[in-house]
Structures are given as structure tokens and as C-alpha cells.
Amino acid sequence: MNRRQFCRSAVAASVAAVFLPGCGKEAPVATQADTSIAAVSLDGADIELSKAAIRELGEATSGPVILSGHPQYDTARMIWNGMHDKRPALIARCMNAEDVSTAVSFARDNNLLVAVRGGGHSWPGKSVCEGGIMIDLSQMNTVTADAETRTARAQGGALLNALDTAALQKGMVTTAGVVSHTGVGGYTLGGGFGRLNRKYGLTIDNVTGAQIVTADGKIRRIGADEEPDLFWAIRGGGGNFGVVTEFEYQLHPFDRNVLSGSIVWPVEQARDVLEFYAEAAPRLSDEMYIGPVMASLPEIGDVIVMDVVYNGDPTVGEKELAPLRAIGTPKVDGVTLQDYMVMQTINDVAFGHGIRSYAKNGMVKEWSQGLVDTLVDAFNPRLFLANHVAGGQVSRVGETETAWPHRNAEIMLVFASGWMDPALDEEMIAETRALHEAVEPYMGGYYDNIDFDGNKAAGNYGPNYARLSTIKAAYDPGNLFRLNSNIKPAV
Ligand SMILES: Cc1cc2nc3c(=O)[nH]c(=O)nc-3n(C[C@H](O)[C@H](O)[C@H](O)COP(=O)(O)OP(=O)(O)OC[C@H]3O[C@@H](n4cnc5c(N)ncnc54)[C@H](O)[C@@H]3O)c2cc1C
């Protein structure tokens, strides 16, 4: 049996499984069992999807089409946040850009609700949908790096770990986030904060080109000189404009042996640490990342932690770090010369797949005593409060140069909670919201990628929204790609 025959038989078997009584937990109800399955339209209406059309999709793509009842259905529909238990009518597991194009055209022609899954880390669960099609990029996960051109190419479903790994193997790096199983897809399209962004900018500032499948099914190469409007829009505009099948990133020469690690103080010393930080933050060198975290850690207790990565000469870094190290009495000072990937993977287990999680955030233009006091007073050991450092190169890019507008913010504060028992959902969400509300007066705008409720697209894009909306109308007039912080096509 060749690959295509295998795919056909897999689709046929899974289609059959949907209709066999008892096969597949809570399979969608098939109202015309022999000819169609139940699905959900772009507008949320119940529709019927013909079995013949699904079979044709399976024949036209090199990856499998997975329906309820298929052995891989339940793992394929799961995303990182265990809060989301949605059941797509079908999952198109794509292997290449042509598969993506076929799946996009199928969704458009059948008026199907579309979710696009990159790494699956969407906090609000936008990469899976109830009753529609999930375009699954998880197998498109290759990253290659080229030392000569100083670029990396990452497929749309690759994870940050693969990006870091490929680049570091060539003695280079680009900005990547702090949990290595996050996907490059949603992460990059939304902006991309990481420990090197003061030196190299956000991840979008390092994107030099992309391949994207737009709503018309066309596979396009875009960059500064090719469809520049679309290239501008994807740098901050999220998944609104199509499915990115490949990103090209600029890389920077990098010695992976960096001064890095965590300094941990008892939470009682949080005020001293934050007051120091508030004063020092605007003067940090571009090479220095210090990001405070307040949390309760197993076996250590309630603490304030400073994660440190210094991307430069360690002896210079030691000097810049000395005043921070001198504050109070740390429980642990783990800052040492070590491989960059130690810190890049240090959060991977704590933020493991399947955890139930809620998060909010806000951009802060400058520290104030009021903010420090509020953070100290509002500390809740059941929640996680973290900080991404902006400034540096992030703020040297103009507000309208990319679609992401919050360039003059000094920091991004993150309020998150994680738990396993569904019975705790309501109270954990309420507590996280309360903490966020306490700090809200000090924040303006938010980072859409780390927000469970974030869909205030128009306001949050500031001066960029009108242009985004016009570009949306040109490339996705029917708003096929709407499971994101949605930009409405201009009328
Ligand atoms: C544990 C954890 C740690 C995080 N750490 C950081 C961090 O350090 N820095 C930071 O900036 N952010 C961070 N984030 C936020 C992260 O950037 C977003 O959750 C991001 O959306 C994840 O991308 P993904 O591809 O994994 O998500 P997905 O759930 O697959 O997708 C998220 C959104 O992007 C769309 N999308 C994904 N891939 C594509 C694609 N190839 N083409 C078109 N649309 C696509 C989806 O349709 C969806 O709307 C973190 C999130 C988590 C859960």
C-alpha cells in the first residue's frame, strides 16, 4: 500500500468509525448518517458536511484527515491548556504548504469554522474549535539555520526549542520565548517576547520573510519587497491574514555560554527587590535581562525570583548585576556562566501540557512606587506574577513600523494561574482577575498572546487598526481566519 492509498484508507476508516454506533466518545451526531457529518459553519450555525467531500480532501492531501473515532483524534484535538475540550468536525493534519492550501480552500468552499493549530499554546484556546476544521500544523515542525546568510527557516508548526536549537548549533540566536514547547506560529505572529529582546528586538523585528497561505488558497512568499502590506500585518496582527507555513528569521552571532540563572529571595523582601528593579529597569544595558517573578514554589515557599540572562561579556555583566545581588539575603543565587538553553527550558516542566490555566497581562510604561506597593500588597501565593522586559531595541522600532504598537512600554506584567482540578476553575479565574484588576490602573494596552479574554482587537492595535482592517479586507474579506484576536475586514 503506498502513502496515498494508506491515507485514503485511513480517511475511509475514520469516516466509517464516525458512523458506527459506540465508536468514538460523543461523536458528532450524523443526521444523514450515510452521506454527511454534523459540523459548524463560519457563523456558528449547524451544517452538514458531505462524507464524499471529506474523502476528497483526504485524497488531495498528503497528511491524514482525522475524524472523531480515529485513534489519534483525541490527542490531535488537545492543546496545551487543559481548560479547552473542543471537538472539531475534522482535523486536517498538514504535511506541507500544498496541504494547507487544500485545507483552507476546503474550509472556505464548505463555509466551515476554521481553527489553525501551530504549537497549541493559545491561552484562550483559539487553535481548536467546536465542530469546524482544525488545520493542524504540528507535523510541519522543521527548523533549519544557515550560518552564511545568518537566517533560520521554521515551518509554521515548529516549536521554539527547535528554533533555538537549530540557531545555536550554528553559533547564532534570535529572540525566543521562555517556555520552549511554545509554537513559533502564534508566538511570532503576536509579537514574541524573550530574554534577548532588549538586544535584538521582539521576534517580529527579526522576521525577514514568510510563506503564507491566504483565504483564497494561494501560497504566497512575502517580505519587505513582496506584498509588503501583508508582511507588515503579520508582524503583530496574529493569525488574521492566513496560515503561515514558513517563517524566516534573522540570526545574530551568539556565545551560548551566558551569565544566567535565577536569584531567589523570600517574598518578604519583595518590596526591596522591586524598588531596586523599578529604579534600575530604565537604565539596564541592552544585554541585560532581569525579569521578576512572584510565586509560591514547591519546597521553597513564597518567593520573589529574578531570572537573569546577560548576553555579553560576563565580566561586564557581573558588574551590572552586583547591586541586584547585594539586595537583602537571597535564598538562592544561581546566576553563573552556563548554557543559554538552561534558562530557555527551565520553565518547561512547570508549564507542562494539560495544566488548566488562565492568564491576563498589561503593558506598563514606567514603574512607580504605587505599582511596587500594589504588587507587594496584592501578592497571592496561588498565582504567578511575571514580567517581560521591553525597552531597549523593542522601543527603538516605531509604533507603526510593525502591526504591534506597544513600543514605548517598559515592561509587560503577566498574571497567571495553573491548576489541575476542574472544580477549581471558577475560583482560580476569579483570583487571577482580581490581581489583574488591582494592578490595572498602572497598565495601558495588553499583549494579546498572553491573555485569556483578549479580543479587544480594535482598541489594542491603536493607530494600526485601520490599516490592519484594510489589509484584512484585501486578503480575507470573508473573515475565514477569525479564531484569533479578530480584526474585522474594512467595509
Ligand atoms: C506556557 C506558555 C509560555 C509562553 N511564553 C511566552 C513568552 O515567553 N513570550 C511570548 O511572547 N509569549 C509567550 N507565550 C504566549 C504565546 O506566544 C502564545 O500563546 C502563542 O499564541 C502561542 O503560539 P502557538 O503557535 O503555540 O499557539 P496556537 O495555540 O497554535 O496558536 C495561537 C494562535 O495563533 C494562530 N496560529 C498559530 N500558528 C499559526 C500559523 N502558523 N499561521 C497562522 N496562524 C497561526 C492560531 O490560529 C491561534 O489563533 C506563552 C504561552 C504559554 C502557554
The ligand as an SDF file (V2000), in Angstrom:
LIG
                    3D

 53 58  0  0  0  0  0  0  0  0999 V2000
    3.4350   28.2510   28.7690 C   0  0  0  0  0  0  0  0  0  0  0  0
    3.4570   29.4460   27.8640 C   0  0  0  0  0  0  0  0  0  0  0  0
    4.5770   30.2570   27.8140 C   0  0  0  0  0  0  0  0  0  0  0  0
    4.6060   31.3730   26.9870 C   0  0  0  0  0  0  0  0  0  0  0  0
    5.7310   32.1690   26.9670 N   0  0  0  0  0  0  0  0  0  0  0  0
    5.7690   33.2330   26.1430 C   0  0  0  0  0  0  0  0  0  0  0  0
    6.9350   34.0410   26.0390 C   0  0  0  0  0  0  0  0  0  0  0  0
    7.9370   33.8130   26.6900 O   0  0  0  0  0  0  0  0  0  0  0  0
    6.9010   35.0980   25.2130 N   0  0  0  0  0  0  0  0  0  0  0  0
    5.8040   35.4060   24.4640 C   0  0  0  0  0  0  0  0  0  0  0  0
    5.8580   36.3620   23.7210 O   0  0  0  0  0  0  0  0  0  0  0  0
    4.6980   34.6500   24.5270 N   0  0  0  0  0  0  0  0  0  0  0  0
    4.6550   33.5770   25.3440 C   0  0  0  0  0  0  0  0  0  0  0  0
    3.5300   32.8180   25.4110 N   0  0  0  0  0  0  0  0  0  0  0  0
    2.3520   33.1950   24.6330 C   0  0  0  0  0  0  0  0  0  0  0  0
    2.4540   32.5990   23.2480 C   0  0  0  0  0  0  0  0  0  0  0  0
    3.2190   33.4570   22.4600 O   0  0  0  0  0  0  0  0  0  0  0  0
    1.0340   32.4470   22.6500 C   0  0  0  0  0  0  0  0  0  0  0  0
    0.2970   31.5680   23.4390 O   0  0  0  0  0  0  0  0  0  0  0  0
    1.1020   31.9720   21.2160 C   0  0  0  0  0  0  0  0  0  0  0  0
   -0.1390   32.1990   20.6250 O   0  0  0  0  0  0  0  0  0  0  0  0
    1.4810   30.5160   21.1190 C   0  0  0  0  0  0  0  0  0  0  0  0
    1.6690   30.1320   19.7870 O   0  0  0  0  0  0  0  0  0  0  0  0
    1.3400   28.6350   19.3660 P   0  0  0  0  0  0  0  0  0  0  0  0
    1.6260   28.5040   17.9160 O   0  0  0  0  0  0  0  0  0  0  0  0
    1.9440   27.7000   20.3060 O   0  0  0  0  0  0  0  0  0  0  0  0
   -0.2270   28.6180   19.6570 O   0  0  0  0  0  0  0  0  0  0  0  0
   -1.5040   28.0690   18.9190 P   0  0  0  0  0  0  0  0  0  0  0  0
   -2.4580   27.7440   20.0110 O   0  0  0  0  0  0  0  0  0  0  0  0
   -1.2140   27.0010   17.9570 O   0  0  0  0  0  0  0  0  0  0  0  0
   -1.9970   29.3330   18.1320 O   0  0  0  0  0  0  0  0  0  0  0  0
   -2.2510   30.5850   18.7440 C   0  0  0  0  0  0  0  0  0  0  0  0
   -2.9360   31.4860   17.7120 C   0  0  0  0  0  0  0  0  0  0  0  0
   -2.0750   31.6890   16.6040 O   0  0  0  0  0  0  0  0  0  0  0  0
   -2.6280   31.1310   15.4030 C   0  0  0  0  0  0  0  0  0  0  0  0
   -1.5450   30.4280   14.7000 N   0  0  0  0  0  0  0  0  0  0  0  0
   -0.6590   29.5600   15.2360 C   0  0  0  0  0  0  0  0  0  0  0  0
    0.2330   29.1780   14.2910 N   0  0  0  0  0  0  0  0  0  0  0  0
   -0.1300   29.8000   13.1560 C   0  0  0  0  0  0  0  0  0  0  0  0
    0.4000   29.8310   11.8440 C   0  0  0  0  0  0  0  0  0  0  0  0
    1.4900   29.1350   11.5280 N   0  0  0  0  0  0  0  0  0  0  0  0
   -0.2120   30.5990   10.9110 N   0  0  0  0  0  0  0  0  0  0  0  0
   -1.3040   31.3370   11.2520 C   0  0  0  0  0  0  0  0  0  0  0  0
   -1.8460   31.3500   12.4690 N   0  0  0  0  0  0  0  0  0  0  0  0
   -1.2580   30.6020   13.4090 C   0  0  0  0  0  0  0  0  0  0  0  0
   -3.7280   30.2230   15.8840 C   0  0  0  0  0  0  0  0  0  0  0  0
   -4.7400   30.0900   14.9330 O   0  0  0  0  0  0  0  0  0  0  0  0
   -4.2250   30.9100   17.1380 C   0  0  0  0  0  0  0  0  0  0  0  0
   -5.0940   31.9780   16.8120 O   0  0  0  0  0  0  0  0  0  0  0  0
    3.4830   31.6870   26.2040 C   0  0  0  0  0  0  0  0  0  0  0  0
    2.3540   30.8640   26.2520 C   0  0  0  0  0  0  0  0  0  0  0  0
    2.3390   29.7560   27.0700 C   0  0  0  0  0  0  0  0  0  0  0  0
    1.0950   28.9050   27.1410 C   0  0  0  0  0  0  0  0  0  0  0  0
  1  2  1  0
  2  3  1  0
  2 52  2  0
  3  4  2  0
  4  5  1  0
  4 50  1  0
  5  6  2  0
  6  7  1  0
  6 13  1  0
  7  8  2  0
  7  9  1  0
  9 10  1  0
 10 11  2  0
 10 12  1  0
 12 13  2  0
 13 14  1  0
 14 15  1  0
 14 50  1  0
 15 16  1  0
 16 17  1  0
 16 18  1  0
 18 19  1  0
 18 20  1  0
 20 21  1  0
 20 22  1  0
 22 23  1  0
 23 24  1  0
 24 25  2  0
 24 26  1  0
 24 27  1  0
 27 28  1  0
 28 29  2  0
 28 30  1  0
 28 31  1  0
 31 32  1  0
 32 33  1  0
 33 34  1  0
 33 48  1  0
 34 35  1  0
 35 36  1  0
 35 46  1  0
 36 37  1  0
 36 45  1  0
 37 38  2  0
 38 39  1  0
 39 40  1  0
 39 45  2  0
 40 41  1  0
 40 42  2  0
 42 43  1  0
 43 44  2  0
 44 45  1  0
 46 47  1  0
 46 48  1  0
 48 49  1  0
 50 51  2  0
 51 52  1  0
 52 53  1  0
M  END
$$$$
